[in-house]
Amino acid sequence: MIAIHLTREGAALAGIDVGDGPVLAFQHGLGGDEAQVAEVIPHGLCRRLTLECRAHGLSQAGDPSRFSLATFADDILAFLDRRGVQRFAVGGVSMGAALALRIAVQNPARATALILGRPAWLWDRAPANMQPFVEVAHCLARGGREAFEASPTARALSVAAPDNLASLLKFFDRPDSAIASQLLNAIAIDGPGISETDLRELRLPTLVIGNAIDWVHPLDHAIKLAAVIPNARFVEITPKAANKPRHTEEFRAAVANFLKQEKISP
C-alpha cells in the first residue's frame, strides 16, 4: 500500500494506491474515508486507488467555497494523473457513486467500467433523499445534536432507516463542526452535473448495487440507473440496517464477480 499526498488549491489531500493489476478508482461516501472503501472492495483483485475527498479522512478542507461534486471529481482525476493512470474502472458508494457517474460520462476514453454502490443521486441536483444532510448542516451550525434528534426527520429515520440515522449522528462528533456544516450543505444541494441522456449514451460495463431500508440511498435510484444505463446489471443486497456483516459480504461478492466477469481482475 502506498500513501500519496496531493496538493490542490492549497489543500493537502490523502490518497491510497494499493494492489496490482487493472486499476479501479473507487470513492467513499459523504462523511466516509479510505476505510469505508477498504471494507467493501476485495483485496487482491485489482489495483485500487482511492482519494479521500476534501474535508474527509486525512484530507484537508481547503477553501469551503470549493466544496462540490465537480471539485471532488477533478481532484480524483488529478490523483489518477499523478499516479500515471490513463485507463481505469471507476466506482464508488453513495457520493462516490455520483462522482463515478460524472467521471465516466466526462471521460469516455479513459473509463473502462463503472460500479455504482448504493447511489444517492440520479442526475438532478438536491434530491429529496439528501435533505436530511441539509438539516444536519443547519443543526451543526446552530441547534446541535439534540435539535436534530428531536426533529421529525430523525424520528422518521429511527423507524424507516436506522442505519442512515446512525451515520448522520456521527457528524456531530466531528471537531470541525463549521467545516462539516458547510460540507454537508454544499454537497447535499449539489448534483453530478450530468443528464439522463448522458447516461443512456454510456457504453461501458456497469454494475449497480442497491438495498432496501435506506432513505438516503433509495432502492428505486439503483433500479432506475440500472434501467437507464445500457449494459448495466443490477444486484440487490441485504440492507445494512438488517444485517451489516451480510451486507458487506454481499457487496464484496457482487464487486468481485463483476471485476472477474469484465476481466478487470484475474
Secondary structure, DSSP 4 states (H G I P E B T S, - for coil): -EEEEEEETTEEEEEEEESSSSEEEEE--TT--HHHHHHHSPTTSSEEEEEPPTTSTT-----GGG-SHHHHHHHHHHHHHHTT--SEEEEEETHHHHHHHHHHHH-TTTEEEEEEES---SSSSS-GGGHHHHHHHHIIIII-HHHHHTSHHHHHHHHH-HHHHHHHHGGGG-S-HHHHHHHHHHHHT---S--HHHHHT--S-EEEEE-SS-SSS-HHHHHHHHHHSTTEEEEE---TTT-HHHHHHHHHHHHHHHHHHTTS--
